[in-house]
């Protein structure tokens, strides 16, 4: 099987369980279904995009995020909402590429990027609607930062923020041009495991206490609804 490009969300699923990843991204027999939580997140992201990108008023139920968005709006620089980024890997290293490029290696979408060319810096903001920042994962920010360094080579510093708007928390990271691509080295071992899984067609399960009742990968022997060839 050809190894496709990755997003960090899909790679996170592979890390959790390669068998579940196979069900979603290879065999594709698990349809995506929105939940109340995902719909709320989509609506909030759209409201933030329209507020910053188009100057539209926030819906009443999202007024509580206005203070955060006004602070972001006050930062000097060009505002890029829901901005698509992609990176390709060639013989000479990593390079920026089109989001739909067939040779892309990674791609992702930044909720908000603020680029200040004069100051040679950028900000990346990822809105989170979770109830706590306790288990915040900043690797997605690092990937977005790497892509920003490649697309905007004049940027020398990137400030990344996971903005938990419901719990009123913020997780901050800072990235420099000199070390901006190190995230790909960090993820190299798991990406190599993923490549082997595609090449061999073997996606080994990582069973846990949620498998039998809650996992949708019914073609896995650890699933309570498993049936051979289902």
Protein Blocks (a to p, Z undefined) as FASTA:
>chain_A
ZZddddfklmmmmmmomklmmmmmmnopaccdddfklmmmmmmmmmmmmmmmnopacdfk
lmmmmmmmmmmmmpgcdddehiacdddddfkbccdddfklmkbfbdcddfbacddfknop
acdddddfbfbfklgcfklmmmmmmmmmmmmmmbmbdcdddddfknopacdddddfklmm
mmmmmmmmmmmmmmmmmmnopacddddfklmmmpcblkbfkbmkbcehZZ
